[in-house]
Amino acid sequence: MQRDSAVEGERLLSAGFLSLATMEFLERFAVSGVKSLLVLIFLDRVLVGDVSRVVGATAFSETSAAMFGPLSATGLASQLYGYANALIYLAIPIGGLIGDVIGSRRTMVAAGGVGMLLGLTLMLGDPTFLLGLIPFAIGAGVLKGNLSAQLGALFQDEAQRRRGYAVYLGFLNAGVICGPLVCGALAAFAGQDYAIGAAAAAIALGLAIYAVTGRAASTATSATSAASSPDPARSTALLIVALAAVYLCYSAYDQLGNIFMVWARTRADRQVFGWTMPVAWFLSLDGVFTLALIAVSQVASRALQRRGIRIGAVTQIFLGGVLCSAGYLVLALGDATSGGHPLALPWTLAYLILIDGAIVLIWPSALSLIAGSAPRRRVGFWMGLFYLHGVFASLWAGFSGVFYERIASPQFWLLHAAVAAAGALLIVVAAPALIRAGRRRQAITTSACAKARA
């Protein structure tokens, strides 16, 4: 037992894992830092005054008005936020597929980073800001897709894989913490261009580190192998159900970086010992709570395992949906009972803790389920499908944000609670039958093999 733990620790601290995790941290720093300010930059700079000075703004405004009717600046900003984030996640499976075809994920990571730097450079000027979002978003997706494909091939053992994904999620969320923290402070005290410059510096540093250390991850990737799934049809059906539940939960969660930021600027009490906390720091708290809950979940999981209790990946996805729904119910209840006063900080912190608990359960569980259940030659494809949750979540965040000013805000949060609850309900209805069918097939196969050996 002690020997297994040592091997597991050695693998997690390998040069390949640390190279990928460091690049992930810096990529999340840049993306989260920009995302934390994106809606506010739209409202404060890009969509102010004559939008014809901004390349693409007039065409986008007219198209949105044709689809949804006249929109306020907040509605347009929400739409832009949603499309930009959707483009990031849509590029992930495409970038991963290109990496498969050309056989060099290191090249694709470098290309994605260069695209992000180009986009950030264009975003320094108002006229080219929207234009810069395109290479920034595509580059982020290409980079992330090829990092994830390398990470998935580092682990073969189920216990090692779950722990690896959890630790990697920690690096990811450290970037989510530091990005809004640094970029939010720079935007508040120096200017938004300095925040964009900090994001560009993070990507440049990450590319430099990856250029030196990334070969270890590529070498490890080429050497890995694993058994194929024993029941492709059942596995595919189960993965589809699990991914649909993940998409619904993330669709609710992703409103945190969009309309929640607009709502929090006027409706949330941000006073801390007489000091007003920057609204972007809510995203930093999101990362802090996620990191803390990762540690809590690992301790709790080991405690349950010592008692012979194992909670499967599908069950954890269900519990995540329940927690996400509960978070939005808390926000709706607090908003409805605040009497028009700014909502007290404990309410928003409770909301963050619940939805972050949902992500801590869902993210590693879904990736582990894919790595263990997907057909071996299609794991990269399924990993890309997992990351498509960002497309659906971003599109939903942008689409639903249009209605924020058309309905009462408690009703807006209740809508998101219902979306997350729908994902949990889907797991309850469909997953158990698929799991039972898979176990029966496995039992039959095992019995047949035993008879053949006899």
C-alpha positions in Angstrom: 0.0 0.0 0.0 2.8 2.4 0.9 4.6 1.5 -2.4 1.5 2.3 -4.4 1.2 5.7 -2.8 4.8 6.5 -3.5 4.4 5.6 -7.2 1.2 7.7 -7.4 3.0 10.7 -5.8 5.9 10.3 -8.1 3.7 10.3 -11.2 1.8 13.5 -10.1 5.0 15.3 -9.5 6.6 14.3 -12.8 8.0 16.8 -15.2 5.2 16.0 -17.7 2.4 16.6 -15.3 3.9 19.8 -13.8 4.6 21.2 -17.3 0.9 20.8 -18.3 -0.4 22.0 -15.0 1.8 25.2 -15.1 0.6 26.0 -18.6 -3.0 25.4 -17.5 -2.5 27.7 -14.5 -1.2 30.6 -16.7 -3.8 30.0 -19.4 -6.6 30.2 -16.9 -4.9 33.2 -15.3 -5.2 35.0 -18.7 -8.7 33.8 -19.7 -10.2 34.3 -16.2 -8.7 37.7 -15.8 -10.1 38.9 -19.1 -13.4 37.2 -18.5 -13.8 38.9 -15.2 -13.6 42.3 -16.9 -15.2 41.5 -20.3 -18.8 42.6 -19.6 -17.6 45.7 -17.8 -15.3 46.6 -20.6 -18.1 46.3 -23.1 -20.3 48.5 -21.0 -17.7 51.1 -20.0 -15.8 51.4 -23.3 -16.7 49.4 -26.3 -20.5 49.9 -26.4 -20.4 53.5 -25.2 -21.3 56.3 -27.6 -21.0 55.7 -31.4 -20.4 52.0 -31.8 -19.6 52.4 -35.5 -16.0 53.3 -34.4 -15.6 49.6 -33.2 -15.1 47.1 -36.0 -18.0 44.7 -36.1 -20.1 46.4 -33.4 -22.7 47.9 -35.7 -23.3 44.6 -37.6 -23.5 42.7 -34.3 -26.0 45.2 -32.8 -28.2 45.1 -35.8 -28.2 41.3 -36.0 -29.0 41.0 -32.3 -31.9 43.5 -32.6 -33.3 41.5 -35.5 -33.2 38.3 -33.4 -34.3 39.6 -30.0 -35.8 43.0 -30.6 -34.2 46.3 -29.3 -31.5 45.5 -26.8 -29.9 47.7 -24.1 -26.2 47.9 -23.7 -26.4 45.3 -21.0 -28.2 42.9 -23.3 -25.6 43.4 -26.1 -22.8 42.9 -23.6 -24.3 39.7 -22.4 -24.6 38.4 -26.0 -21.0 39.3 -26.7 -19.8 37.6 -23.6 -21.7 34.5 -24.4 -20.4 34.2 -28.0 -16.8 34.9 -27.0 -16.9 32.2 -24.4 -18.7 29.8 -26.7 -15.9 30.3 -29.3 -13.3 29.3 -26.8 -14.9 26.0 -26.0 -15.9 25.3 -29.6 -12.3 25.5 -30.6 -11.2 22.9 -28.0 -12.3 19.7 -29.7 -11.4 21.2 -33.1 -7.9 22.0 -31.9 -7.6 18.6 -30.3 -8.6 16.9 -33.6 -6.0 18.9 -35.5 -3.4 17.9 -33.0 -4.4 14.2 -33.6 -4.0 14.6 -37.3 -0.7 16.5 -37.4 0.7 14.4 -34.5 2.3 17.3 -32.6 0.3 18.6 -29.7 3.3 20.8 -28.6 3.0 22.7 -32.0 -0.7 23.2 -31.4 -0.2 24.5 -27.8 2.4 27.0 -29.2 0.0 28.0 -32.0 -2.8 28.5 -29.5 -0.7 30.7 -27.3 0.4 32.9 -30.2 -3.2 33.3 -31.2 -4.0 34.5 -27.7 -1.2 37.0 -27.7 -2.3 38.4 -31.1 -5.9 38.7 -29.8 -4.8 40.5 -26.6 -2.7 42.9 -28.6 -5.7 43.8 -30.7 -7.9 44.2 -27.6 -5.7 47.1 -26.3 -7.5 49.4 -28.8 -11.3 50.0 -28.7 -11.7 49.9 -32.6 -10.1 46.5 -32.8 -11.3 45.1 -29.4 -14.1 42.8 -30.9 -11.8 41.7 -33.7 -9.2 40.7 -31.1 -11.6 38.5 -29.3 -11.6 36.1 -32.2 -7.9 35.0 -32.2 -7.9 35.2 -28.4 -10.9 32.8 -28.1 -9.7 30.4 -30.8 -6.2 30.4 -29.5 -7.4 29.6 -25.9 -9.5 26.7 -27.2 -6.7 25.2 -29.3 -4.2 25.5 -26.5 -6.5 24.0 -23.9 -7.7 21.2 -26.1 -4.2 19.9 -26.7 -3.1 20.3 -23.1 -6.1 18.2 -22.0 -5.3 15.5 -24.5 -1.8 15.1 -23.1 -3.0 15.1 -19.5 -5.5 12.3 -20.1 -2.8 10.0 -21.5 -0.6 10.3 -18.4 -2.8 8.1 -16.2 -3.8 4.5 -16.5 -5.0 3.5 -13.0 -8.4 4.7 -12.0 -7.4 5.9 -8.5 -4.4 7.7 -9.9 -6.5 9.3 -12.6 -9.1 10.7 -10.2 -6.4 12.2 -8.0 -4.5 13.6 -11.0 -7.6 15.3 -12.3 -8.4 16.7 -8.9 -4.8 18.1 -8.5 -5.0 19.5 -12.1 -8.3 21.2 -11.2 -6.4 22.8 -8.3 -3.8 24.3 -10.7 -6.7 25.4 -12.9 -8.5 27.1 -10.1 -5.3 28.8 -8.8 -5.3 30.5 -12.2 -9.0 31.3 -11.8 -8.2 33.0 -8.5 -5.1 34.9 -9.5 -6.3 36.1 -12.9 -9.3 38.1 -11.7 -7.4 39.1 -8.5 -4.5 40.7 -10.4 -6.4 41.9 -13.5 -9.3 43.2 -11.4 -6.9 45.2 -9.2 -4.9 46.5 -12.2 -8.1 47.6 -14.0 -9.4 49.3 -10.8 -6.2 51.2 -9.9 -4.2 51.5 -13.1 -6.6 51.0 -16.0 -8.1 48.1 -18.1 -5.2 48.1 -20.6 -2.8 47.2 -17.8 -5.1 44.2 -17.0 -5.0 43.0 -20.6 -1.2 43.4 -20.6 -1.0 41.2 -17.5 -2.9 38.5 -19.3 -0.6 38.7 -22.2 2.5 38.5 -19.9 1.1 35.3 -18.3 0.6 33.6 -21.7 4.1 34.6 -22.8 5.6 33.2 -19.6 3.6 30.0 -20.0 4.8 29.4 -23.6 8.4 30.0 -22.5 8.1 27.4 -19.7 6.3 24.9 -21.9 8.9 25.2 -24.6 11.5 24.1 -22.1 9.6 21.4 -20.2 6.7 20.3 -22.5 8.7 17.5 -24.2 8.3 15.4 -21.1 4.5 15.4 -21.4 4.7 14.5 -25.1 7.1 11.6 -24.4 4.8 10.3 -21.6 1.8 10.6 -23.9 3.2 8.4 -26.6 4.0 5.6 -24.2 0.6 5.2 -22.6 -2.0 2.6 -23.5 -5.1 1.2 -21.9 -7.7 -1.4 -22.4 -10.7 -0.8 -24.6 -14.2 -0.4 -23.2 -15.9 -3.8 -22.9 -19.3 -2.4 -24.0 -19.1 0.5 -26.4 -22.8 0.9 -26.9 -23.7 1.0 -23.2 -20.6 3.2 -22.5 -21.6 5.6 -25.3 -25.2 5.9 -24.0 -24.0 6.5 -20.4 -21.5 9.1 -21.5 -24.2 11.0 -23.5 -26.5 11.1 -20.5 -23.6 12.2 -18.2 -22.5 14.9 -20.6 -26.0 16.2 -21.0 -26.2 16.5 -17.2 -22.8 18.3 -17.2 -23.9 20.7 -19.9 -27.1 21.7 -17.9 -25.2 22.2 -14.7 -22.4 24.2 -16.3 -25.0 26.3 -18.2 -26.4 27.5 -14.8 -22.9 27.9 -13.2 -21.5 30.0 -16.1 -23.9 32.9 -15.3 -21.4 33.6 -12.5 -19.1 35.4 -14.9 -21.8 37.2 -16.8 -25.0 38.6 -15.4 -24.0 37.9 -11.9 -21.2 40.4 -12.3 -23.7 43.0 -13.5 -26.1 42.2 -10.7 -23.4 42.2 -8.0 -22.2 45.6 -9.0 -25.4 47.2 -7.7 -27.2 44.5 -5.7 -24.5 42.8 -3.7 -23.1 44.2 -0.5 -19.3 44.3 -1.1 -18.3 46.2 2.0 -15.5 44.5 3.9 -14.4 46.4 7.1 -15.4 49.6 5.4 -13.6 48.8 2.1 -15.5 48.1 -1.1 -14.3 44.9 -2.7 -13.9 45.0 -6.5 -16.7 43.1 -8.2 -14.2 41.1 -10.2 -13.0 39.5 -6.9 -16.1 37.4 -6.7 -14.5 35.3 -9.4 -11.3 35.1 -7.3 -13.4 33.9 -4.4 -14.9 31.4 -6.7 -11.5 30.0 -7.3 -10.5 30.1 -3.6 -13.6 28.2 -2.6 -13.0 25.6 -5.3 -9.5 25.0 -4.1 -10.6 24.6 -0.5 -13.5 22.3 -1.5 -11.1 20.1 -3.5 -9.1 19.5 -0.3 -12.3 18.8 1.6 -13.6 16.4 -1.0 -10.3 14.5 -1.1 -10.3 14.1 2.7 -14.0 13.1 2.7 -13.5 10.6 -0.1 -10.7 8.9 1.7 -12.6 8.8 5.0 -15.6 7.2 3.2 -13.3 4.7 1.5 -11.9 3.6 4.8 -15.5 2.8 5.8 -16.0 0.8 2.6 -18.2 3.5 1.0 -17.4 4.4 -2.6 -19.3 7.1 -4.4 -19.2 6.6 -8.2 -18.6 9.2 -10.9 -22.3 9.2 -12.0 -23.5 9.7 -8.4 -21.1 12.6 -8.0 -22.4 14.2 -11.1 -25.9 13.9 -9.8 -24.9 15.5 -6.4 -23.2 18.3 -8.3 -26.4 19.1 -10.1 -28.3 19.2 -6.8 -25.7 21.6 -5.3 -25.7 23.9 -8.3 -29.5 24.1 -8.2 -29.4 24.8 -4.4 -26.9 27.7 -5.0 -29.2 29.5 -7.3 -32.2 28.9 -5.0 -30.2 30.6 -2.2 -29.4 33.5 -4.5 -33.1 33.8 -5.5 -34.3 33.6 -1.9 -31.8 36.2 -0.7 -32.6 38.6 -3.5 -36.4 38.2 -3.0 -36.2 38.9 0.7 -33.6 41.7 0.8 -36.3 44.4 0.6 -34.5 46.3 -2.1 -31.3 46.6 0.0 -28.0 45.2 -1.2 -27.8 41.5 -0.5 -25.7 40.7 2.5 -22.3 39.1 1.8 -23.1 35.8 3.5 -25.8 35.1 0.9 -23.5 35.5 -2.0 -20.8 33.5 -0.3 -23.2 30.7 0.3 -24.2 30.8 -3.4 -20.5 30.6 -4.4 -19.7 27.7 -2.0 -22.7 25.6 -3.3 -22.0 26.1 -7.0 -18.2 25.6 -6.4 -19.0 22.3 -4.6 -21.0 21.3 -7.7 -17.9 21.8 -9.9 -15.6 20.0 -7.6 -17.9 17.0 -7.8 -18.7 17.2 -11.5 -15.4 18.1 -13.2 -13.0 15.3 -12.1 -15.9 12.8 -12.1 -16.9 13.5 -15.7 -13.3 13.4 -17.0 -12.6 10.2 -15.1 -15.7 8.6 -16.4 -14.7 9.5 -20.0 -11.1 8.2 -19.5 -12.4 4.9 -18.0 -15.5 4.3 -20.2 -14.9 5.8 -23.6 -13.5 3.6 -26.4 -9.8 4.0 -26.2 -9.3 5.3 -29.7 -12.0 8.0 -29.1 -11.0 9.3 -25.7 -9.7 12.6 -27.2 -12.9 13.0 -29.1 -15.0 12.5 -25.9 -12.7 14.8 -23.9 -13.5 17.4 -26.6 -17.2 16.8 -26.2 -16.8 17.3 -22.4 -15.3 20.7 -23.0 -18.1 21.6 -25.3 -20.0 22.2 -22.1 -18.4 25.6 -22.3 -20.1 26.3 -25.7 -23.6 25.4 -24.4 -23.0 27.2 -21.1 -21.7 30.4 -22.7 -24.6 30.4 -25.3 -27.1 29.9 -22.5 -25.4 32.6 -20.4 -25.6 35.1 -23.3 -29.1 34.1 -24.4 -30.7 34.1 -20.9 -28.9 37.3 -20.0 -31.1 39.1 -22.5 -34.1 38.5 -20.2 -32.4 39.8 -17.0 -33.9 43.2 -17.4 -37.3 41.8 -18.6 -38.1 39.7 -15.5 -37.5 40.1 -11.8 -34.0 39.1 -10.7 -35.2 36.4 -8.2 -37.1 34.8 -11.1 -34.0 35.0 -13.2 -32.0 33.0 -10.6 -34.9 30.5 -10.2 -34.6 29.8 -13.9 -31.0 28.8 -13.5 -31.8 26.7 -10.5 -34.3 24.8 -12.7 -31.7 24.3 -15.4 -29.2 22.7 -13.0 -32.0 20.6 -11.4 -32.9 19.3 -14.9 -29.4 17.9 -15.2 -29.6 16.1 -11.8 -33.1 14.7 -12.8 -31.7 13.4 -16.1 -29.1 11.4 -14.2 -31.7 9.9 -11.8 -34.0 8.9 -14.6 -31.6 7.5 -17.2 -28.2 6.6 -15.7 -29.2 3.8 -13.3 -30.7 1.6 -16.0 -27.6 2.0 -18.1 -25.3 1.1 -15.2 -27.4 -2.0 -14.4 -27.3 -3.1 -18.0 -23.5 -2.6 -18.1 -23.1 -4.7 -14.9 -25.2 -7.5 -16.2 -23.2 -7.6 -19.5 -19.9 -7.5 -17.5 -21.1 -10.4 -15.3 -22.1 -12.4 -18.4 -18.7 -11.7 -20.1 -16.8 -12.6 -16.9 -18.7 -15.8 -16.5 -18.1 -16.8 -20.1 -14.4 -16.1 -19.8 -14.2 -18.2 -16.7 -15.9 -21.2 -18.4 -13.6 -20.9 -21.4 -10.6 -21.0 -19.1 -12.0 -24.0 -17.3 
